[in-house]
């Protein structure tokens, strides 16, 4: 597949990294020649320095025979014009644009833009993706990462093992025997900074970060087995009243169970906008680092603080202050990946990486064919892939124990018809089954070969 990626920033670079590693023909376009050079020096991609919306630049990038264009520059307007030029001048079949401005999103999602007038096949909103991720974290307060699969019937949970975890130093094979009816599988372990797919004889140790794929009905039981409580979130303080904080507050107001939410926003104009848009949420104008204001928001009795300003350091410090004041849980928005190792020492329970959420969203739309869902873990260290098994797939008709999966791949869940089951070595994979796999980044191309999806993206 021939792909043009417009924008060589964090998101564009990660998408280029994924697609180039899967032997696609990738060209990166950016008006910053240094970013283009970084991409071509570190990845197997071609690079063009120039404005992505210029027809001659796209022509030089190979737009005449491209299969897809991904517009992920920092400018919404450039992304939209790029898709228009890609459609009108070059007839590129599939166009994906990243848009941030709420006004554009409101118009697009309300069908005010007809596709023949604004030819964008898929719109990716980083702020909506981050808001959805924040709500998932709040729904699973014991997990630092979470994502739904199989139409909500299976849940990926990332949890850190504490000293009081009752199953420390226990081989995974023995856990399977002890909890034979538990529909949950440990698919990944991060230990001392290294992520790997575990073997049955591997044990779990204190401070391990583990990824569990669990049946939706068994999530609470799985968390309890690994020493986590499942308290309901009733009082939430949100630091940052921009689009992310406002979207989260609106969603909390719509929940059937009552949630008492408070927003702290430093910018008076944004605070007033949030206050006008919300019905039950209290909006406080001021600095989220101000301890007096945090006390006014009753932070000591809050079940969670969600810090989602556009400044990483503000988010980190607000979370630390809230935890020191007695708040049970802290969730941070962190753009800088080099700050993520500080989460555990600072006692921050979960973080949201906008780049990872945006990359995951774009990958879901890139990998069509039989791939239904893709979730990127960590700094593109691994992916969880949900895909349907074709009759021509090499794994169709085989028992799981007989399939030659790479070492970094584990089957986490399986749906046969309408029933979601816990896969074992004796489970037979059949045509039409929907399978959820954990795969380290280096093994993703082999997974796509097993599902024969790289030949069918549209």
C-alpha positions as a Python dict, from the first residue, in 0.01 Angstrom:
ca = {
    (1, 'X'): (0, 0, 0),
    (2, 'X'): (126, 346, -88),
    (3, 'X'): (62, 604, 186),
    (4, 'X'): (139, 975, 214),
    (5, 'X'): (164, 1107, 570),
    (6, 'X'): (140, 1484, 600),
    (7, 'X'): (300, 1605, 921),
    (8, 'X'): (618, 1459, 1067),
    (9, 'X'): (548, 1547, 1430),
    (10, 'X'): (493, 1291, 1704),
    (11, 'X'): (172, 1143, 1560),
    (12, 'X'): (288, 1145, 1197),
    (13, 'X'): (623, 990, 1291),
    (14, 'X'): (458, 709, 1488),
    (15, 'X'): (215, 629, 1207),
    (16, 'X'): (505, 628, 961),
    (17, 'X'): (695, 398, 1196),
    (18, 'X'): (406, 152, 1211),
    (19, 'X'): (332, 147, 839),
    (20, 'X'): (693, 138, 720),
    (21, 'X'): (767, -156, 952),
    (22, 'X'): (487, -343, 775),
    (23, 'X'): (654, -300, 436),
    (24, 'X'): (424, -27, 307),
    (25, 'X'): (550, 241, 69),
    (26, 'X'): (543, 550, 293),
    (27, 'X'): (625, 911, 209),
    (28, 'X'): (635, 1177, 481),
    (29, 'X'): (563, 1543, 398),
    (30, 'X'): (635, 1837, 629),
    (31, 'X'): (736, 2201, 580),
    (32, 'X'): (998, 2150, 852),
    (33, 'X'): (1297, 1996, 672),
    (34, 'X'): (1454, 1888, 1003),
    (35, 'X'): (1150, 1676, 1094),
    (36, 'X'): (1152, 1520, 748),
    (37, 'X'): (1522, 1441, 788),
    (38, 'X'): (1457, 1279, 1127),
    (39, 'X'): (1192, 1055, 970),
    (40, 'X'): (1405, 950, 673),
    (41, 'X'): (1711, 891, 892),
    (42, 'X'): (1532, 671, 1145),
    (43, 'X'): (1261, 503, 936),
    (44, 'X'): (1237, 325, 602),
    (45, 'X'): (1039, 609, 444),
    (46, 'X'): (1080, 872, 176),
    (47, 'X'): (1058, 1240, 268),
    (48, 'X'): (946, 1560, 99),
    (49, 'X'): (1000, 1904, 255),
    (50, 'X'): (717, 2142, 168),
    (51, 'X'): (359, 2246, 244),
    (52, 'X'): (132, 1942, 236),
    (53, 'X'): (-160, 2131, 84),
    (54, 'X'): (37, 2238, -227),
    (55, 'X'): (-52, 2024, -530),
    (56, 'X'): (307, 2020, -660),
    (57, 'X'): (436, 1898, -323),
    (58, 'X'): (179, 1617, -315),
    (59, 'X'): (264, 1533, -676),
    (60, 'X'): (632, 1499, -581),
    (61, 'X'): (525, 1278, -289),
    (62, 'X'): (360, 1035, -532),
    (63, 'X'): (-4, 1137, -493),
    (64, 'X'): (-98, 1025, -846),
    (65, 'X'): (-88, 659, -747),
    (66, 'X'): (-127, 680, -367),
    (67, 'X'): (-381, 460, -191),
    (68, 'X'): (-422, 675, 119),
    (69, 'X'): (-333, 1014, 259),
    (70, 'X'): (-317, 1093, 631),
    (71, 'X'): (-324, 1465, 708),
    (72, 'X'): (-185, 1508, 1060),
    (73, 'X'): (-16, 1849, 1051),
    (74, 'X'): (-61, 2098, 1335),
    (75, 'X'): (-309, 2305, 1129),
    (76, 'X'): (-672, 2196, 1087),
    (77, 'X'): (-704, 2414, 781),
    (78, 'X'): (-397, 2263, 614),
    (79, 'X'): (-531, 1914, 689),
    (80, 'X'): (-870, 1992, 534),
    (81, 'X'): (-725, 2158, 223),
    (82, 'X'): (-480, 1870, 184),
    (83, 'X'): (-769, 1622, 175),
    (84, 'X'): (-956, 1842, -72),
    (85, 'X'): (-655, 1861, -306),
    (86, 'X'): (-592, 1487, -265),
    (87, 'X'): (-953, 1423, -372),
    (88, 'X'): (-1004, 1682, -644),
    (89, 'X'): (-662, 1678, -811),
    (90, 'X'): (-529, 1327, -747),
    (91, 'X'): (-839, 1115, -667),
    (92, 'X'): (-667, 946, -372),
    (93, 'X'): (-919, 681, -257),
    (94, 'X'): (-893, 723, 122),
    (95, 'X'): (-835, 1044, 317),
    (96, 'X'): (-789, 1076, 694),
    (97, 'X'): (-763, 1415, 866),
    (98, 'X'): (-678, 1512, 1222),
    (99, 'X'): (-894, 1808, 1333),
    (100, 'X'): (-882, 1986, 1668),
    (101, 'X'): (-1115, 2287, 1648),
    (102, 'X'): (-1450, 2217, 1805),
    (103, 'X'): (-1632, 2430, 1549),
    (104, 'X'): (-1512, 2212, 1261),
    (105, 'X'): (-1594, 1894, 1450),
    (106, 'X'): (-1945, 2011, 1537),
    (107, 'X'): (-2013, 2091, 1173),
    (108, 'X'): (-1869, 1764, 1042),
    (109, 'X'): (-2038, 1539, 1297),
    (110, 'X'): (-2373, 1711, 1241),
    (111, 'X'): (-2346, 1644, 863),
    (112, 'X'): (-2329, 2011, 774),
    (113, 'X'): (-2035, 1916, 554),
    (114, 'X'): (-2142, 1678, 281),
    (115, 'X'): (-1872, 1440, 171),
    (116, 'X'): (-1866, 1573, -186),
    (117, 'X'): (-1800, 1922, -47),
    (118, 'X'): (-1545, 1825, 219),
    (119, 'X'): (-1405, 1488, 106),
    (120, 'X'): (-1264, 1351, 432),
    (121, 'X'): (-1334, 982, 486),
    (122, 'X'): (-1229, 973, 852),
    (123, 'X'): (-1199, 1261, 1099),
    (124, 'X'): (-972, 1205, 1400),
    (125, 'X'): (-1021, 1439, 1695),
    (126, 'X'): (-736, 1413, 1949),
    (127, 'X'): (-941, 1591, 2214),
    (128, 'X'): (-1237, 1355, 2174),
    (129, 'X'): (-1002, 1057, 2185),
    (130, 'X'): (-838, 1189, 2505),
    (131, 'X'): (-1177, 1256, 2665),
    (132, 'X'): (-1288, 900, 2585),
    (133, 'X'): (-962, 767, 2733),
    (134, 'X'): (-1016, 974, 3049),
    (135, 'X'): (-1367, 834, 3091),
    (136, 'X'): (-1236, 480, 3050),
    (137, 'X'): (-979, 546, 3323),
    (138, 'X'): (-1251, 678, 3554),
    (139, 'X'): (-1465, 371, 3484),
    (140, 'X'): (-1177, 144, 3588),
    (141, 'X'): (-1007, 337, 3869),
    (142, 'X'): (-778, 49, 3965),
    (143, 'X'): (-623, 36, 3616),
    (144, 'X'): (-363, 269, 3466),
    (145, 'X'): (-473, 170, 3114),
    (146, 'X'): (-794, 27, 2971),
    (147, 'X'): (-961, -34, 2637),
    (148, 'X'): (-1271, -224, 2521),
    (149, 'X'): (-1278, -497, 2258),
    (150, 'X'): (-1538, -727, 2101),
    (151, 'X'): (-1808, -458, 2116),
    (152, 'X'): (-1751, -408, 2488),
    (153, 'X'): (-1760, -778, 2578),
    (154, 'X'): (-1387, -791, 2655),
    (155, 'X'): (-1172, -540, 2843),
    (156, 'X'): (-798, -477, 2839),
    (157, 'X'): (-676, -370, 3184),
    (158, 'X'): (-332, -238, 3271),
    (159, 'X'): (-261, -267, 3645),
    (160, 'X'): (46, -229, 3864),
    (161, 'X'): (110, -501, 4121),
    (162, 'X'): (149, -377, 4478),
    (163, 'X'): (325, -554, 4769),
    (164, 'X'): (-12, -676, 4903),
    (165, 'X'): (-109, -849, 4576),
    (166, 'X'): (-214, -1202, 4685),
    (167, 'X'): (-77, -1379, 4377),
    (168, 'X'): (281, -1251, 4372),
    (169, 'X'): (549, -1511, 4297),
    (170, 'X'): (285, -1744, 4155),
    (171, 'X'): (343, -1901, 3809),
    (172, 'X'): (75, -1803, 3558),
    (173, 'X'): (8, -2169, 3486),
    (174, 'X'): (-85, -2217, 3852),
    (175, 'X'): (-314, -1912, 3846),
    (176, 'X'): (-505, -2075, 3560),
    (177, 'X'): (-557, -2387, 3775),
    (178, 'X'): (-654, -2189, 4087),
    (179, 'X'): (-909, -1971, 3907),
    (180, 'X'): (-1029, -2204, 3634),
    (181, 'X'): (-1362, -2024, 3584),
    (182, 'X'): (-1205, -1678, 3556),
    (183, 'X'): (-1227, -1555, 3198),
    (184, 'X'): (-909, -1348, 3208),
    (185, 'X'): (-557, -1388, 3067),
    (186, 'X'): (-234, -1200, 3145),
    (187, 'X'): (-115, -1107, 2795),
    (188, 'X'): (169, -868, 2873),
    (189, 'X'): (412, -781, 3154),
    (190, 'X'): (632, -473, 3181),
    (191, 'X'): (921, -535, 3420),
    (192, 'X'): (1203, -285, 3479),
    (193, 'X'): (1097, -94, 3168),
    (194, 'X'): (1078, -396, 2935),
    (195, 'X'): (746, -520, 2795),
    (196, 'X'): (712, -888, 2703),
    (197, 'X'): (450, -1155, 2639),
    (198, 'X'): (471, -1402, 2932),
    (199, 'X'): (515, -1779, 2923),
    (200, 'X'): (299, -2012, 3139),
    (201, 'X'): (582, -2063, 3390),
    (202, 'X'): (654, -1691, 3434),
    (203, 'X'): (580, -1547, 3778),
    (204, 'X'): (445, -1206, 3877),
    (205, 'X'): (651, -978, 4099),
    (206, 'X'): (596, -660, 4297),
    (207, 'X'): (600, -345, 4080),
    (208, 'X'): (525, -540, 3761),
    (209, 'X'): (286, -363, 3528),
    (210, 'X'): (63, -628, 3376),
    (211, 'X'): (-193, -621, 3096),
    (212, 'X'): (-496, -844, 3141),
    (213, 'X'): (-761, -930, 2881),
    (214, 'X'): (-1081, -1007, 3073),
    (215, 'X'): (-1441, -1086, 2990),
    (216, 'X'): (-1652, -781, 3074),
    (217, 'X'): (-1847, -973, 3340),
    (218, 'X'): (-1526, -1089, 3510),
    (219, 'X'): (-1344, -754, 3528),
    (220, 'X'): (-1417, -685, 3896),
    (221, 'X'): (-1327, -1040, 4000),
    (222, 'X'): (-1000, -1021, 3805),
    (223, 'X'): (-909, -693, 3972),
    (224, 'X'): (-981, -838, 4316),
    (225, 'X'): (-762, -1143, 4247),
    (226, 'X'): (-472, -911, 4167),
    (227, 'X'): (-529, -708, 4483),
    (228, 'X'): (-729, -417, 4343),
    (229, 'X'): (-1050, -267, 4484),
    (230, 'X'): (-1334, -148, 4260),
    (231, 'X'): (-1476, 160, 4428),
    (232, 'X'): (-1729, 377, 4244),
    (233, 'X'): (-1626, 729, 4147),
    (234, 'X'): (-1879, 975, 4291),
    (235, 'X'): (-1677, 1295, 4347),
    (236, 'X'): (-1442, 1409, 4069),
    (237, 'X'): (-1233, 1726, 4035),
    (238, 'X'): (-1128, 1821, 3681),
    (239, 'X'): (-836, 2062, 3639),
    (240, 'X'): (-873, 2219, 3295),
    (241, 'X'): (-1204, 2332, 3148),
    (242, 'X'): (-1107, 2321, 2780),
    (243, 'X'): (-1257, 2083, 2527),
    (244, 'X'): (-1128, 1770, 2702),
    (245, 'X'): (-1245, 1869, 3051),
    (246, 'X'): (-1577, 1997, 2916),
    (247, 'X'): (-1642, 1676, 2721),
    (248, 'X'): (-1568, 1463, 3027),
    (249, 'X'): (-1793, 1676, 3249),
    (250, 'X'): (-2079, 1652, 2999),
    (251, 'X'): (-2045, 1274, 2988),
    (252, 'X'): (-2043, 1254, 3369),
    (253, 'X'): (-2361, 1462, 3386),
    (254, 'X'): (-2537, 1214, 3156),
    (255, 'X'): (-2462, 912, 3374),
    (256, 'X'): (-2763, 755, 3544),
    (257, 'X'): (-2581, 746, 3878),
    (258, 'X'): (-2512, 1087, 4023),
    (259, 'X'): (-2153, 1213, 3996),
    (260, 'X'): (-2051, 1535, 4170),
    (261, 'X'): (-1797, 1702, 3943),
    (262, 'X'): (-1610, 2028, 3982),
    (263, 'X'): (-1396, 2201, 3719),
    (264, 'X'): (-1105, 2434, 3794),
    (265, 'X'): (-1006, 2657, 3501),
    (266, 'X'): (-746, 2934, 3499),
    (267, 'X'): (-871, 3120, 3189),
    (268, 'X'): (-1184, 3322, 3275),
    (269, 'X'): (-1324, 3305, 2921),
    (270, 'X'): (-1292, 2926, 2908),
    (271, 'X'): (-1434, 2894, 3260),
    (272, 'X'): (-1738, 3101, 3165),
    (273, 'X'): (-1793, 2894, 2854),
    (274, 'X'): (-1781, 2573, 3059),
    (275, 'X'): (-2020, 2715, 3320),
    (276, 'X'): (-2270, 2807, 3048),
    (277, 'X'): (-2249, 2465, 2884),
    (278, 'X'): (-2291, 2255, 3201),
    (279, 'X'): (-2596, 2210, 3420),
    (280, 'X'): (-2488, 2045, 3747),
    (281, 'X'): (-2108, 2078, 3737),
    (282, 'X'): (-1957, 2354, 3952),
    (283, 'X'): (-1694, 2559, 3767),
    (284, 'X'): (-1427, 2742, 3970),
    (285, 'X'): (-1212, 3012, 3812),
    (286, 'X'): (-849, 2997, 3922),
    (287, 'X'): (-520, 2810, 3920),
    (288, 'X'): (-543, 2433, 3966),
    (289, 'X'): (-215, 2447, 4159),
    (290, 'X'): (-363, 2680, 4420),
    (291, 'X'): (-415, 2477, 4737),
    (292, 'X'): (-690, 2706, 4862),
    (293, 'X'): (-884, 2655, 4541),
    (294, 'X'): (-830, 2278, 4557),
    (295, 'X'): (-965, 2284, 4913),
    (296, 'X'): (-1265, 2484, 4790),
    (297, 'X'): (-1325, 2203, 4540),
    (298, 'X'): (-1320, 1964, 4840),
    (299, 'X'): (-1020, 1777, 4707),
    (300, 'X'): (-964, 1585, 5032),
    (301, 'X'): (-1293, 1398, 4981),
    (302, 'X'): (-1265, 1357, 4604),
    (303, 'X'): (-1252, 1008, 4458),
    (304, 'X'): (-1040, 1127, 4167),
    (305, 'X'): (-865, 1426, 4018),
    (306, 'X'): (-839, 1448, 3640),
    (307, 'X'): (-571, 1699, 3532),
    (308, 'X'): (-616, 1776, 3162),
    (309, 'X'): (-471, 2121, 3099),
    (310, 'X'): (-242, 2179, 2801),
    (311, 'X'): (63, 2198, 3030),
    (312, 'X'): (222, 1870, 3143),
    (313, 'X'): (393, 2015, 3448),
    (314, 'X'): (71, 2177, 3571),
    (315, 'X'): (-105, 1843, 3536),
    (316, 'X'): (166, 1657, 3726),
    (317, 'X'): (190, 1908, 4010),
    (318, 'X'): (-187, 1941, 4047),
    (319, 'X'): (-214, 1562, 4072),
    (320, 'X'): (66, 1541, 4330),
    (321, 'X'): (-93, 1815, 4542),
    (322, 'X'): (-433, 1648, 4523),
    (323, 'X'): (-295, 1310, 4633),
    (324, 'X'): (-105, 1471, 4921),
    (325, 'X'): (-430, 1639, 5031),
    (326, 'X'): (-614, 1305, 5046),
    (327, 'X'): (-761, 1253, 4698),
    (328, 'X'): (-788, 880, 4629),
    (329, 'X'): (-687, 873, 4264),
    (330, 'X'): (-495, 1096, 4021),
    (331, 'X'): (-511, 1084, 3641),
    (332, 'X'): (-287, 1308, 3427),
    (333, 'X'): (-271, 1416, 3067),
    (334, 'X'): (98, 1392, 2969),
    (335, 'X'): (222, 1481, 2621),
    (336, 'X'): (594, 1438, 2688),
    (337, 'X'): (677, 1064, 2692),
    (338, 'X'): (998, 1129, 2888),
    (339, 'X'): (783, 1229, 3187),
    (340, 'X'): (593, 902, 3198),
    (341, 'X'): (853, 715, 3412),
    (342, 'X'): (780, 973, 3685),
    (343, 'X'): (421, 856, 3727),
    (344, 'X'): (494, 581, 3977),
    (345, 'X'): (745, 775, 4195),
    (346, 'X'): (498, 1067, 4208),
    (347, 'X'): (214, 831, 4309),
    (348, 'X'): (6, 919, 4004),
    (349, 'X'): (-233, 635, 3930),
    (350, 'X'): (-284, 671, 3555),
    (351, 'X'): (-180, 889, 3268),
    (352, 'X'): (-319, 960, 2922),
    (353, 'X'): (-84, 1002, 2628),
    (354, 'X'): (-264, 1200, 2353),
    (355, 'X'): (-18, 1075, 2093),
    (356, 'X'): (-88, 709, 2176),
    (357, 'X'): (-466, 758, 2172),
    (358, 'X'): (-452, 940, 1838),
    (359, 'X'): (-218, 681, 1686),
    (360, 'X'): (-449, 399, 1801),
    (361, 'X'): (-748, 575, 1648),
    (362, 'X'): (-574, 627, 1313),
    (363, 'X'): (-451, 266, 1306),
    (364, 'X'): (-808, 141, 1357),
    (365, 'X'): (-909, 320, 1038),
    (366, 'X'): (-599, 229, 840),
    (367, 'X'): (-623, -144, 899),
    (368, 'X'): (-952, -223, 736),
    (369, 'X'): (-1011, -558, 575),
    (370, 'X'): (-1077, -795, 868),
    (371, 'X'): (-910, -587, 1140),
    (372, 'X'): (-1185, -441, 1360),
    (373, 'X'): (-988, -267, 1633),
    (374, 'X'): (-629, -173, 1715),
    (375, 'X'): (-492, -33, 2041),
    (376, 'X'): (-134, 90, 2078),
    (377, 'X'): (29, 16, 2415),
    (378, 'X'): (289, 242, 2573),
    (379, 'X'): (524, 423, 2340),
    (380, 'X'): (425, 202, 2044),
    (381, 'X'): (577, -98, 2226),
    (382, 'X'): (293, -334, 2140),
    (383, 'X'): (-52, -351, 1988),
    (384, 'X'): (-371, -529, 2081),
    (385, 'X'): (-540, -629, 1756),
    (386, 'X'): (-898, -749, 1710),
    (387, 'X'): (-957, -924, 1379),
    (388, 'X'): (-1190, -1168, 1208),
    (389, 'X'): (-1055, -1499, 1082),
    (390, 'X'): (-1091, -1559, 707),
    (391, 'X'): (-1127, -1904, 552),
    (392, 'X'): (-798, -1842, 371),
    (393, 'X'): (-610, -1749, 689),
    (394, 'X'): (-329, -1991, 785),
    (395, 'X'): (-474, -2020, 1136),
    (396, 'X'): (-829, -2119, 1030),
    (397, 'X'): (-916, -2472, 1141),
    (398, 'X'): (-616, -2506, 1373),
    (399, 'X'): (-591, -2555, 1748),
    (400, 'X'): (-424, -2260, 1920),
    (401, 'X'): (-147, -2484, 2057),
    (402, 'X'): (-59, -2589, 1700),
    (403, 'X'): (-32, -2236, 1560),
    (404, 'X'): (324, -2108, 1525),
    (405, 'X'): (269, -1766, 1681),
    (406, 'X'): (578, -1548, 1732),
    (407, 'X'): (711, -1534, 2091),
    (408, 'X'): (572, -1183, 2138),
    (409, 'X'): (213, -1279, 2051),
    (410, 'X'): (-60, -1411, 2283),
    (411, 'X'): (-429, -1478, 2224),
    (412, 'X'): (-627, -1278, 2481),
    (413, 'X'): (-991, -1339, 2391),
    (414, 'X'): (-1207, -1507, 2130),
    (415, 'X'): (-1566, -1467, 2012),
    (416, 'X'): (-1749, -1753, 1842),
    (417, 'X'): (-2084, -1634, 1713),
    (418, 'X'): (-2226, -1427, 1997),
    (419, 'X'): (-2031, -1599, 2275),
    (420, 'X'): (-1700, -1467, 2411),
    (421, 'X'): (-1479, -1742, 2551),
    (422, 'X'): (-1144, -1768, 2727),
    (423, 'X'): (-908, -1927, 2471),
    (424, 'X'): (-690, -2225, 2569),
    (425, 'X'): (-441, -2436, 2377),
    (426, 'X'): (-723, -2678, 2293),
    (427, 'X'): (-944, -2408, 2139),
    (428, 'X'): (-989, -2444, 1763),
    (429, 'X'): (-984, -2124, 1556),
    (430, 'X'): (-1252, -2133, 1285),
    (431, 'X'): (-1358, -1916, 996),
    (432, 'X'): (-1564, -1620, 1115),
    (433, 'X'): (-1423, -1622, 1469),
    (434, 'X'): (-1315, -1285, 1606),
    (435, 'X'): (-986, -1304, 1788),
    (436, 'X'): (-805, -1052, 2010),
    (437, 'X'): (-426, -1073, 2009),
    (438, 'X'): (-152, -902, 2208),
    (439, 'X'): (151, -848, 1982),
    (440, 'X'): (484, -680, 2045),
    (441, 'X'): (557, -417, 1780),
    (442, 'X'): (816, -629, 1600),
    (443, 'X'): (564, -912, 1557),
    (444, 'X'): (274, -708, 1413),
    (445, 'X'): (368, -778, 1046),
    (446, 'X'): (356, -1152, 1116),
    (447, 'X'): (13, -1114, 1281),
    (448, 'X'): (-116, -935, 972),
    (449, 'X'): (19, -1218, 756),
    (450, 'X'): (-169, -1473, 968),
    (451, 'X'): (-492, -1281, 915),
    (452, 'X'): (-413, -1191, 554),
    (453, 'X'): (-521, -831, 606),
    (454, 'X'): (-231, -638, 458),
    (455, 'X'): (-372, -701, 109),
    (456, 'X'): (-714, -550, 187),
    (457, 'X'): (-721, -207, 349),
    (458, 'X'): (-1038, -65, 199),
}
